[in-house]
Amino acid sequence: ERLRELHSEARPTDIESLLDSSIIQNPNARPSMNHIYGACALLGQIMSLHNNIHRASDHEFFQTQFSRLETVTALFEFNLSRVGRGTDKDQENVEESRLEFWLHALVQICTILLHHPPKPLGNHDIGQLDRNPPENSNEANYQHCLAAARQFLTVAKRMVGKSDVVLANPFLITAFFLCGRFISIAWHEGQNQADREDIDFLLMLTDRVGEKWEPLAKKFRKGILRDLNMGLDEARQSKFGTGCYLSDDCA
């Protein structure tokens, strides 16, 4: 039965097939690995665009593809609230809850990396911030990332409060770290105690996942703490620069 599910839908490989994928065309479906495949394909398309060596010379193409991916990401986000909406009432279906939480994490990662990408491939100085942000980096893009981080935290608090079984997934740690980056920037700029408490919550989640995947959790925990302890100037540089995200001292 599980094998039939995994192969029941062609896996999306481009923007067109993403628009035809089940999370957009059938948002009332129960969470499945096909949804995960779709979100991973979307993430792959986002990173492919940002790593395109011709992006600087073909601005029109980049902006067109960026806008299309922004639309697909928004559709994923819009329909995600309906995917698995019966899961909360089904306490026995742990696997669906796990998949739903993973899907939320992936979609928010897509939003963050679309609007605040890491450095393009080929730049080996990953330990330093990019002082020359890309043309699409601005306050609006930062706000997209911050909103995605806050949305993920809302979902995490709801779902982990019901069962921490949803944390049995090492791939979630990336979402904890990326969300921590933007919550930390907000904390440095506004000194809002709620942001500081959210960072502590993300650290707690990281530690919980780290009970089974300790080396991975330890690395990203250092990254969250590094962002928490950076100065205000560095936080503002991180806000608009492309994200190297993990520095060498997190290894």
C-alpha positions in Angstrom: 0.0 0.0 0.0 2.8 2.4 0.9 4.7 1.7 -2.3 1.5 2.3 -4.3 1.1 5.7 -2.6 4.7 6.7 -3.3 4.3 6.0 -7.0 0.7 7.1 -7.4 1.6 10.5 -8.8 4.3 11.7 -11.2 6.8 13.7 -9.2 7.0 17.3 -10.3 10.3 18.5 -11.9 9.5 22.0 -13.2 7.1 24.9 -12.5 4.4 23.6 -14.8 4.3 20.2 -13.1 4.4 21.9 -9.7 1.2 23.8 -10.6 -0.4 20.4 -11.5 0.8 18.7 -8.3 -1.7 17.4 -5.7 -1.1 20.0 -3.0 -2.4 22.7 -5.4 -4.9 20.7 -7.4 -6.3 18.6 -4.5 -5.7 20.6 -1.3 -8.2 18.6 0.7 -6.1 15.5 0.4 -4.6 13.9 3.4 -0.9 14.6 3.9 1.3 12.2 1.9 4.8 11.7 0.6 3.6 13.1 -2.8 3.1 16.5 -1.0 6.6 16.2 0.4 8.0 15.5 -3.1 6.2 18.5 -4.5 7.6 20.9 -1.8 11.1 19.5 -2.3 10.8 20.0 -6.1 9.7 23.6 -5.5 12.8 24.1 -3.2 15.0 22.6 -6.0 13.5 25.1 -8.5 14.2 28.0 -6.2 17.8 27.1 -5.6 18.3 26.4 -9.3 17.2 29.9 -10.1 19.4 31.5 -7.5 22.4 29.4 -8.6 21.9 30.2 -12.3 25.2 31.6 -13.5 23.3 33.7 -16.1 21.1 35.4 -13.6 23.1 38.7 -13.7 23.1 38.9 -17.5 19.5 38.0 -18.0 17.6 40.1 -15.5 14.3 39.8 -17.3 14.4 36.0 -17.2 15.4 36.0 -13.5 12.5 38.3 -12.6 10.0 36.3 -14.6 11.1 33.0 -13.0 11.2 34.6 -9.6 7.7 35.8 -9.9 6.4 32.4 -11.1 8.1 30.7 -8.2 6.7 33.3 -5.8 3.2 32.5 -7.2 3.7 28.7 -6.8 5.0 29.2 -3.2 2.0 31.3 -2.4 -0.3 28.7 -3.8 1.4 26.0 -1.7 1.1 28.3 1.4 -2.6 29.1 0.7 -3.6 25.5 0.2 -1.5 24.1 3.0 -4.0 25.2 5.7 -6.5 22.7 4.2 -4.1 19.8 3.7 -4.6 17.4 6.6 -7.2 19.5 8.3 -8.8 16.3 9.6 -5.5 15.2 11.2 -6.1 17.0 14.5 -9.1 14.9 15.2 -7.3 11.7 14.3 -5.1 11.1 17.3 -4.0 7.7 16.0 -2.6 8.8 12.7 0.8 9.8 13.8 2.3 9.5 10.4 0.0 12.0 8.8 0.7 14.5 11.6 4.5 14.0 11.0 4.1 14.6 7.3 1.9 17.6 7.8 4.5 19.2 10.1 7.3 18.4 7.7 5.3 19.9 4.8 4.8 23.2 6.8 8.5 23.3 7.4 9.4 22.8 3.7 7.0 25.4 2.5 8.3 28.0 4.9 11.9 27.1 3.9 10.9 27.7 0.3 9.6 31.2 1.2 12.7 32.1 3.1 15.2 30.8 0.5 13.3 32.4 -2.4 13.4 35.8 -0.8 16.7 35.5 1.1 18.9 33.0 -0.8 22.3 31.6 0.3 25.3 32.6 -1.7 25.5 31.2 -5.3 27.5 28.0 -5.8 31.1 28.8 -6.5 31.5 31.3 -3.8 33.7 29.5 -1.3 34.0 32.2 1.3 30.9 30.9 3.1 32.1 32.2 6.5 31.5 35.8 5.6 28.3 37.8 4.9 27.8 39.0 1.4 28.2 42.8 1.4 26.6 43.2 -2.0 23.0 41.9 -1.7 21.2 40.8 -4.8 18.9 43.1 -6.7 15.7 41.6 -5.1 16.9 42.0 -1.5 14.9 44.7 0.3 12.7 45.3 3.3 9.7 43.6 1.7 11.7 40.4 1.1 12.9 40.5 4.7 9.3 40.8 5.9 8.3 37.8 3.8 11.0 35.8 5.6 10.0 37.0 9.0 6.4 36.2 8.4 7.3 32.7 7.3 9.4 32.2 10.4 6.5 33.4 12.6 4.0 31.2 10.7 6.1 28.1 11.2 6.5 28.9 14.9 2.7 29.1 15.2 2.3 25.7 13.6 5.1 24.2 15.6 3.6 25.3 18.9 0.2 23.9 17.9 1.5 20.5 16.6 4.2 19.9 19.2 1.8 20.7 21.9 -0.4 17.8 20.8 2.4 15.3 20.3 6.2 15.6 20.1 6.3 12.6 17.8 6.2 15.0 14.9 9.8 16.0 15.8 11.1 12.5 14.8 12.5 14.0 11.6 16.1 15.4 11.2 15.1 17.5 8.2 13.2 19.8 10.5 16.4 21.2 12.0 17.0 23.3 8.9 13.7 25.0 9.4 14.4 25.7 13.1 17.7 27.3 12.1 16.4 29.4 9.2 13.5 30.7 11.3 15.9 31.4 14.2 17.9 33.6 11.8 15.0 36.0 11.1 13.6 35.9 14.6 17.0 36.8 15.9 17.2 39.8 13.6 13.8 40.9 14.8 15.0 40.5 18.4 18.2 42.6 17.8 16.2 45.3 16.2 13.2 45.4 18.6 14.3 43.7 21.8 10.8 42.2 22.0 10.7 39.6 24.7 8.3 37.4 22.7 11.0 37.0 20.0 13.6 36.0 22.6 11.2 33.4 23.9 10.6 32.1 20.4 14.3 31.6 20.0 14.4 29.6 23.2 11.5 27.5 21.8 13.4 26.8 18.6 16.5 25.8 20.7 14.3 23.4 22.7 12.9 21.9 19.5 16.5 21.5 18.1 17.6 19.8 21.3 14.6 17.4 21.2 15.4 16.4 17.6 19.1 16.2 18.7 18.2 13.3 21.1 18.4 11.1 18.1 20.5 13.1 15.6 22.9 14.8 17.9 25.8 15.9 15.6 23.4 17.6 13.1 21.4 19.3 15.9 24.6 20.4 17.6 25.9 22.1 14.4 22.6 24.0 13.8 22.2 24.9 17.5 25.5 26.7 17.3 24.2 28.6 14.3 21.1 29.7 16.2 23.1 30.8 19.1 25.6 32.6 16.9 22.7 34.6 15.4 21.3 35.3 18.8 24.6 36.7 20.0 25.6 38.8 16.9 25.6 42.5 17.3 23.0 44.9 15.9 25.1 46.0 13.0 25.7 42.4 11.9 22.0 41.7 12.3 21.2 44.5 9.9 23.8 43.3 7.4 22.3 39.8 7.7 18.9 41.2 7.1 19.6 42.4 3.5 22.7 40.4 2.5 22.5 37.0 0.9 22.7 34.3 3.7 25.8 32.3 4.2 23.8 31.2 7.2 26.3 28.8 8.8 29.8 30.2 9.6 32.9 28.0 10.0 32.7 28.2 13.8 29.5 26.2 13.7 31.2 23.1 12.4 
